Amino acid sequence: MSDETGVPSYLIPRISPEAAEFFAGTVRGELRVQRCASCGLHHHYPRMFCPHCGSDELTWVTASGRGTVHSFTVIRQQGIPMFKEQVPFVVALVDLDEPGARFIAQLPTVAPEHAVIDMRVQVRFRPASEDMAFVEFEPHE
């Protein structure tokens, strides 16, 4: 079953209380991450404690949405129908410009032969439901 976005409901995550602000931000076109008031580092995915220092003094900030590809892989086989039509595609580990935060996301506009480590990227959002959008990245200078 899917809604007007065409995204099957089984691909829509259950939104935990810790992640509610992150997903609400995606609908607004904002990349929300947590920042630790104790050590000053950012992180993603949302948690109750800082993964860098263990503090619970966390605040939400809107990230710039820019980052650098730390690593990537090319998906060449896929059993999920929605993704099977897209192969091959690039999935990257992106270090955000905000210190400490990393994302794993698809780079749908990057051909596998053009994906490189240290590529500069910018976030983009693809609507998935009225409660969330998928976070993707595309090349950016």
Buried (B, 14 or more C-beta within 10 A) or exposed (E): EBEEBEBBEEEBEEBEEEBBBBBBBBBEEBBBBBBBEEBEBBBBBBEEBBEBEEEEEBEBBEBEBBBBBBEBEBBEEBEEEEBEEEEEBBBBBBBBBBEBBBBBBBBBEBEBEEBEEEBBBBBBBEBBBEEBBBBBBEBEE
